[in-house]
Amino acid sequence: MDDISAQNNDLATMMHAMGEAAQGAAQILGLASTDQKNMALRAMAAALRESTPAIIAANEKDSANARDMGLSASMVDRLALDANRVEAMAVGIEAIADLSDPVGESIAAWDRPNGLNIARVRMPLGVIGIIYESRPNVTADSGALCLKAGNATILRGGSEAVNSNHAILACMQAGLKAAGLPEDCIALVPTQDREAVGEMLRMADKIDVIVPRGGRSLVERVQQEARVPVFAHLEGICHTYVHTDANKDMARDIVVNAKMRRTSICGATETLLIDRAIAASHLPHIVDGLVEAGCTMRGDETACATDQRIGAATEDDWGKEHLDATLSIRVVDSLDDAVAHISQHGSSHTEAIVTDNSSAAEAFLSNVTSSIVMHNASTQYADGGEFGMGAEIGISTGKMHARGPIGVEQLTTFKYVVRGTGQTRP
């Protein structure tokens, strides 16, 4: 056997051992009480706060390496941690602890004429594999959410965040230990070998669901190669549509926030659509706010003619996830045109309409089929924490099972519990 074959065998053996350990941990975790899970979560939050200096020091190593590797500013921003972001992780975990425990919840129940009582009851999925890039907060968010839903987690973070991820994992496992739960409930793949991802995608006998969080190339690879069910979205090509009846100041404030609050997140608006009837009155006002915030704009012919600060867009700009301070702008003739543009160029992530016309708002909310649709609100709210879920593993744009923010309820499946009094089927 050559060295490469031996190395691959060793990797496969390691990954399958992790899978078996996770399955064992999932069996214990699935029977854990709500109090025990919440004890672990609160201990995790406390450990994160206590370890903030160590986490930031580890993150500074990762950030320096990322800059040396030539990663883009948006990628470095996704990676960066400071005291506020570590505190946000801790607060998010505490919010998850405050959520109702979905495991064992009866979703529906009914009685049959023969006297049988049938209930649909939530249960954990089992073992969830998370494959992600850059954002080290995913280590905390994913581990905590999966724990609350009774699932064990195998995490495979990106090489650019390896030091940060290990520092955060130590806090998560300290919380598990404090509550008497196995450390294997949350495990991090110890190698950066890309073949570890391939092994995870083939481990249908060990992993119940894969959740990829990263760029198009990662998600496409997962969707093409996985033998395990996948919760995924390819990109966050989000739109904000300023309708004819939009309040001028509200439109400016929402668009600037939706684009510029954090340009690197998947809920950032990438394309502004604005009705032709108000382009002359509203667009320069919006552009004023965008320029002040440091945004570069690319528009269609009408947008460029309306405001000379807008550069010319190419056809590629309409379906592009910029992930930086760049915004595409198109002038449309009607709400129907806006919906058609979103249908053609969007990624089914998040779309918003700004209008004081309730009928137009309801038409938009009904006709746009993306996983999240909004009225008079920034697309930056497309986040599980902002939805009251404590946090989320990602935004699923598929139409099966989980859709939109993936929180604790979306990390469960269900079983039917049938109670009888001795019935036999005739």
Phi, psi and omega per residue, in radians:
M1 nan 2.279 -3.135
D2 -1.363 2.998 -3.049
D3 -1.094 -0.685 -3.108
I4 -1.147 -0.753 3.128
S5 -1.096 -0.730 3.118
A6 -1.110 -0.712 3.124
Q7 -1.109 -0.752 3.123
N8 -1.125 -0.675 3.096
N9 -1.123 -0.716 3.122
D10 -1.106 -0.709 3.135
L11 -1.139 -0.785 3.130
A12 -1.077 -0.723 3.117
T13 -1.087 -0.758 3.130
M14 -1.097 -0.800 -3.085
M15 -1.158 -0.690 -3.138
H16 -1.236 -0.551 3.036
A17 -1.139 -0.687 3.067
M18 -1.093 -0.700 3.128
G19 -1.101 -0.763 3.129
E20 -1.135 -0.706 3.111
A21 -1.121 -0.693 3.122
A22 -1.150 -0.680 3.107
Q23 -1.105 -0.718 3.093
G24 -1.111 -0.735 3.117
A25 -1.149 -0.644 -3.137
A26 -1.125 -0.613 3.112
Q27 -1.118 -0.715 3.111
I28 -1.218 -0.782 -3.089
L29 -1.141 -0.626 3.140
G30 -1.097 -0.381 3.132
L31 -1.772 -0.042 -3.101
A32 -1.184 2.577 3.119
S33 -1.319 2.814 3.064
T34 -1.032 -0.737 -3.126
D35 -1.082 -0.694 -3.132
Q36 -1.170 -0.728 3.111
K37 -1.147 -0.725 3.130
N38 -1.179 -0.594 3.070
M39 -1.074 -0.753 3.115
A40 -1.091 -0.767 -3.108
L41 -1.111 -0.776 -3.128
R42 -1.180 -0.601 3.074
A43 -1.184 -0.605 3.068
M44 -1.094 -0.797 -3.139
A45 -1.080 -0.723 3.120
A46 -1.133 -0.696 3.135
A47 -1.152 -0.651 3.093
L48 -1.077 -0.786 3.140
R49 -1.102 -0.761 -3.121
E50 -1.141 -0.568 -3.064
S51 -1.699 0.217 -3.087
T52 -0.907 -0.838 3.131
P53 -1.034 -0.715 -3.138
A54 -1.181 -0.664 3.125
I55 -1.152 -0.758 -3.141
I56 -1.142 -0.684 3.116
A57 -1.100 -0.736 3.103
A58 -1.132 -0.689 -3.134
N59 -1.183 -0.598 3.110
E60 -1.107 -0.613 3.059
K61 -1.113 -0.797 3.141
D62 -1.108 -0.747 -3.109
S63 -1.133 -0.701 3.111
A64 -1.120 -0.751 3.108
N65 -1.100 -0.685 -3.132
A66 -1.110 -0.737 3.110
R67 -1.148 -0.688 3.109
D68 -1.124 -0.542 3.134
M69 -1.393 -0.123 3.122
G70 1.419 0.394 3.095
L71 -1.123 2.606 -3.108
S72 -1.143 2.808 3.132
A73 -1.038 -0.658 -3.140
S74 -1.162 -0.647 3.110
M75 -1.195 -0.691 3.099
V76 -1.126 -0.649 3.099
D77 -1.138 -0.692 3.097
R78 -1.075 -0.604 -3.073
L79 -1.373 -0.551 -2.922
A80 -1.181 2.452 3.019
L81 -2.174 2.515 2.966
D82 -2.380 -3.077 -3.083
A83 -1.048 -0.666 -3.137
N84 -1.149 -0.689 -3.124
R85 -1.273 -0.591 3.054
V86 -1.165 -0.740 3.086
E87 -1.070 -0.672 3.108
A88 -1.088 -0.657 3.073
M89 -1.089 -0.782 -3.133
A90 -1.113 -0.765 3.115
V91 -1.091 -0.710 3.116
G92 -1.071 -0.706 3.125
I93 -1.163 -0.704 3.091
E94 -1.123 -0.622 3.087
A95 -1.132 -0.643 3.087
I96 -1.138 -0.695 3.092
A97 -1.071 -0.580 -3.125
D98 -1.330 -0.248 -3.127
L99 -1.243 2.704 3.018
S100 -1.117 2.512 3.101
D101 -1.324 2.076 -3.116
P102 -1.319 -0.394 -3.040
V103 -1.188 2.198 -3.131
G104 1.545 -0.066 3.137
E105 -1.204 2.347 3.065
S106 -1.492 1.988 -3.118
I107 -1.356 -0.644 3.138
A108 -2.753 2.658 3.098
A109 -2.613 2.554 -3.133
W110 -2.718 2.776 3.112
D111 -1.887 2.450 3.082
R112 -1.661 2.756 3.132
P113 -0.993 -0.471 -3.133
N114 -1.440 0.056 3.095
G115 1.678 -0.136 3.098
L116 -1.205 2.411 3.001
N117 -1.839 2.207 -3.095
I118 -2.090 2.286 3.121
A119 -2.239 2.492 3.027
R120 -1.758 2.035 -2.939
V121 -2.134 2.346 3.135
R122 -1.220 2.503 3.053
M123 -2.536 2.752 -3.136
P124 -1.109 2.695 3.032
L125 -1.260 -0.622 3.135
G126 2.215 -1.752 3.119
V127 -2.047 2.219 -3.110
I128 -2.023 2.221 3.081
G129 -1.698 2.231 3.130
I130 -2.004 2.095 3.113
I131 -2.000 2.065 -2.987
Y132 -2.525 2.839 -3.124
E133 -2.156 2.620 2.922
S134 1.150 -1.211 -2.911
R135 -1.232 1.859 -3.141
P136 -1.218 -0.352 3.106
N137 -1.102 -0.352 3.098
V138 -1.067 -0.561 3.115
T139 -1.009 -0.801 -3.132
A140 -1.311 -0.835 -3.088
D141 -1.053 -0.846 -3.065
S142 -1.167 -0.806 -3.137
G143 -1.042 -0.737 -3.100
A144 -1.212 -0.783 -3.130
L145 -1.118 -0.784 3.135
C146 -1.098 -0.701 3.128
L147 -1.048 -0.848 -3.108
K148 -1.065 -0.592 3.130
A149 -1.502 0.091 3.060
G150 1.432 0.309 -3.094
N151 -1.852 2.484 2.920
A152 -1.404 2.714 -3.035
T153 -2.299 2.334 2.943
I154 -1.950 2.041 -3.079
L155 -1.777 2.357 3.026
R156 -2.250 1.666 -3.120
G157 -1.487 2.952 3.139
G158 -1.362 2.703 -3.115
S159 -1.092 -0.466 -3.098
E160 -1.224 -0.269 -3.110
A161 -2.106 0.400 -2.973
V162 -1.071 -0.723 -3.121
N163 -1.212 -0.732 3.123
S164 -1.101 -0.778 -3.099
N165 -1.086 -0.722 3.139
H166 -1.183 -0.648 3.118
A167 -1.135 -0.709 3.125
I168 -1.238 -0.721 3.130
L169 -1.007 -0.686 3.137
A170 -1.013 -0.653 3.104
C171 -1.218 -0.700 3.141
M172 -1.134 -0.740 -3.123
Q173 -1.279 -0.497 3.024
A174 -1.111 -0.671 3.081
G175 -1.139 -0.711 3.085
L176 -1.062 -0.787 -3.136
K177 -1.078 -0.719 -3.127
A178 -1.085 -0.499 -3.118
A179 -1.705 0.072 3.121
G180 1.301 0.474 3.113
L181 -1.858 2.642 -3.110
P182 -1.104 2.432 3.079
E183 -1.087 -0.436 -3.138
D184 -1.208 -0.086 3.039
C185 -1.074 -0.543 3.080
I186 -2.333 1.943 -3.090
A187 -2.210 2.591 3.128
L188 -2.031 2.202 3.104
V189 -1.001 2.172 -3.001
P190 -1.400 -0.130 -3.106
T191 -1.976 2.632 3.064
Q192 -1.696 0.120 3.087
D193 -1.036 2.170 -3.109
R194 -1.071 -0.400 3.138
E195 -1.195 -0.317 3.067
A196 -1.086 -0.606 3.071
V197 -1.112 -0.790 3.116
G198 -1.021 -0.724 3.111
E199 -1.093 -0.760 3.123
M200 -1.036 -0.710 -3.100
L201 -1.187 -0.345 -3.137
R202 -1.714 -0.073 -2.996
M203 -1.547 0.972 -3.115
A204 -1.131 -0.368 3.123
D205 -1.498 -0.126 -3.099
K206 -2.118 -0.533 -3.064
I207 -2.025 2.323 -3.068
D208 -1.600 -0.541 3.135
V209 -2.587 2.486 3.011
I210 -1.944 2.340 3.053
V211 -2.113 1.895 3.077
P212 -1.588 2.392 3.041
R213 -2.271 1.885 -3.125
G214 3.038 -2.806 -3.094
G215 -1.315 3.043 -3.086
R216 -0.977 -0.740 -3.066
S217 -1.103 -0.707 3.120
L218 -1.138 -0.871 -3.055
V219 -1.140 -0.699 3.110
E220 -1.108 -0.694 3.109
R221 -1.086 -0.784 -3.138
V222 -1.065 -0.808 -3.111
Q223 -1.146 -0.566 -3.121
Q224 -1.372 -0.619 -2.981
E225 -1.782 -0.317 -2.972
A226 -1.180 2.346 2.937
R227 -1.756 0.099 -3.123
V228 -1.975 2.499 3.064
P229 -0.944 2.549 -3.027
V230 -2.207 2.331 2.888
F231 -1.797 2.092 -3.033
A232 -2.702 2.775 2.830
H233 -2.360 2.526 -3.126
L234 -1.329 -0.879 -3.064
E235 -2.627 2.864 3.043
G236 -1.878 1.299 3.097
I237 -1.574 1.524 -3.014
C238 -1.711 2.557 -3.103
H239 -2.109 2.521 2.889
T240 -2.075 2.193 -3.098
Y241 -1.912 2.097 3.098
V242 -1.684 1.893 -3.047
H243 -1.409 2.828 -3.135
T244 -0.905 -0.615 -3.078
D245 -1.701 0.479 3.130
A246 -1.396 2.476 2.978
N247 -1.202 2.276 -2.998
K248 -1.066 -0.844 -3.110
D249 -1.224 -0.691 3.106
M250 -1.077 -0.736 3.137
A251 -1.042 -0.798 3.123
R252 -1.062 -0.852 -3.069
D253 -1.098 -0.736 -3.124
I254 -1.185 -0.785 -3.101
V255 -1.113 -0.787 -3.125
V256 -1.085 -0.761 3.120
N257 -1.162 -0.779 -3.087
A258 -1.072 -0.570 3.129
K259 -1.558 -0.782 -2.818
M260 -1.851 -0.204 -3.119
R261 -0.971 -0.972 2.956
R262 -2.486 1.921 -3.034
T263 -1.307 -0.269 -3.006
S264 -1.604 -0.062 -3.096
I265 -1.591 2.773 -3.046
C266 -1.244 -0.282 3.112
G267 -1.569 0.076 3.111
A268 -1.247 2.375 3.080
T269 -1.155 2.306 3.134
E270 -1.890 -0.412 3.128
T271 -2.346 2.299 3.007
L272 -1.751 2.221 3.010
L273 -1.928 2.358 -3.111
I274 -2.442 2.416 -3.111
D275 -1.169 2.451 -3.120
R276 -1.023 -0.606 -3.066
A277 -1.103 -0.418 -3.103
I278 -2.091 0.134 -3.102
A279 -1.001 -0.788 -3.086
A280 -1.150 -0.604 -3.081
S281 -1.537 -0.650 -3.013
H282 -1.704 -0.627 -3.004
L283 -1.104 -0.812 3.118
P284 -1.049 -0.598 3.110
H285 -1.134 -0.741 3.096
I286 -1.159 -0.733 -3.140
V287 -1.088 -0.651 3.080
D288 -0.932 -0.846 -3.133
G289 -1.158 -0.660 3.139
L290 -1.190 -0.743 3.115
V291 -1.090 -0.759 3.130
E292 -1.057 -0.580 3.135
A293 -1.461 -0.084 3.095
G294 1.592 0.471 -3.090
C295 -1.634 2.471 2.989
T296 -1.728 2.409 -3.059
M297 -2.146 2.501 3.072
R298 -2.259 2.173 -3.044
G299 -2.278 3.013 3.048
D300 -1.349 -3.095 -3.026
E301 -1.053 -0.740 -3.123
T302 -1.180 -0.721 3.117
A303 -1.084 -0.767 3.133
C304 -1.098 -0.685 -3.138
A305 -1.223 -0.497 -3.121
T306 -1.316 -0.626 -3.117
D307 -2.544 2.084 -3.050
Q308 -1.226 -0.167 3.093
R309 -1.373 -0.100 3.116
I310 -1.679 2.177 3.098
G311 -1.458 2.975 -3.101
A312 -1.342 2.328 3.081
A313 -1.560 2.739 2.980
T314 -1.856 2.944 3.141
E315 -1.055 -0.550 -3.132
D316 -1.143 -0.441 -3.075
D317 -1.149 -0.419 -3.070
W318 -1.292 -0.399 3.119
G319 -2.037 0.498 -3.038
K320 -1.882 2.329 2.994
E321 -1.598 1.714 -3.030
H322 -1.160 -0.768 -3.099
L323 1.003 0.482 3.040
D324 -2.646 -2.970 -3.054
A325 -1.427 0.946 3.100
T326 -2.249 2.341 -3.105
L327 -2.259 2.321 3.033
S328 -1.575 2.454 -3.087
I329 -2.292 2.228 3.091
R330 -2.269 2.386 3.063
V331 -1.608 2.242 -3.106
V332 -2.063 2.822 -3.081
D333 -1.538 -0.369 -3.032
S334 -2.906 3.012 3.055
L335 -1.062 -0.697 3.124
D336 -1.067 -0.686 3.105
D337 -1.139 -0.689 3.114
A338 -1.100 -0.793 3.123
V339 -1.084 -0.718 3.130
A340 -1.113 -0.717 3.112
H341 -1.078 -0.800 -3.139
I342 -1.080 -0.735 3.134
S343 -1.078 -0.653 -3.095
Q344 -1.381 -0.688 -2.968
H345 -1.945 -0.211 -3.066
G346 -1.366 3.037 -3.136
S347 -2.063 0.269 3.114
S348 1.148 0.487 -3.126
H349 -1.579 -1.472 -3.052
T350 -2.500 2.322 3.108
E351 -2.347 2.558 -3.124
A352 -2.317 2.588 3.004
I353 -2.069 2.414 3.043
V354 -1.942 1.998 -3.123
T355 -2.881 2.648 2.992
D356 -1.686 0.055 -3.120
N357 -1.648 1.871 -3.055
S358 -1.135 -0.598 3.122
S359 -1.149 -0.741 3.102
A360 -1.121 -0.713 3.132
A361 -1.064 -0.807 -3.119
E362 -1.152 -0.619 3.091
A363 -1.116 -0.732 3.114
F364 -1.117 -0.844 -3.109
L365 -1.100 -0.544 -3.137
S366 -1.413 -0.653 -2.993
N367 -1.567 -0.401 3.090
V368 -1.474 2.222 -2.996
T369 -1.755 0.203 3.123
S370 -1.106 2.863 -3.054
S371 -1.203 -0.431 3.088
I372 -2.342 2.237 3.052
V373 -2.225 2.479 -2.994
M374 -2.329 2.678 3.050
H375 -2.202 2.162 3.101
N376 0.921 0.819 3.109
A377 -2.652 2.649 -3.138
S378 -1.266 2.439 3.083
T379 -1.131 -0.245 3.104
Q380 -1.159 -0.214 3.053
Y381 -1.338 -0.030 3.119
A382 -1.272 1.373 -3.004
D383 -2.738 2.362 -3.097
G384 -1.039 -0.647 3.110
G385 -1.094 -0.734 3.135
E386 -1.240 -0.337 3.100
F387 -1.550 0.063 -3.132
G388 1.454 0.285 -3.128
M389 -1.648 0.063 -3.083
G390 1.452 -0.903 3.093
A391 -2.919 -3.033 3.024
E392 -2.680 2.697 3.126
I393 -1.392 -0.473 -3.131
G394 3.019 3.111 3.068
I395 -1.890 1.960 -3.127
S396 -1.514 2.210 3.131
T397 -1.794 0.051 3.054
G398 -1.314 3.077 -3.084
K399 -1.975 0.076 -3.131
M400 -1.862 2.388 3.077
H401 0.990 -1.828 -3.078
A402 -1.389 2.369 3.088
R403 -2.495 2.453 -3.048
G404 1.371 -2.686 -3.129
P405 -1.048 2.324 3.138
I406 -1.673 1.764 3.120
G407 -1.890 -2.791 -3.024
V408 -1.117 -0.700 -3.121
E409 -1.140 -0.655 -3.133
Q410 -1.239 -0.253 3.133
L411 -1.657 0.324 3.039
T412 -2.128 2.801 2.929
T413 -2.034 -2.798 3.107
F414 -2.562 2.831 3.031
K415 -2.303 2.812 3.081
Y416 -1.729 2.205 3.110
V417 -1.883 2.069 -3.071
V418 -1.962 2.181 -3.140
R419 -2.043 2.240 -3.107
G420 -2.200 -3.103 3.122
T421 -2.265 0.531 3.139
G422 1.885 0.207 -3.081
Q423 -1.103 2.467 2.953
T424 -2.188 2.523 -3.046
R425 -1.414 2.240 3.137
P426 -1.301 nan nan
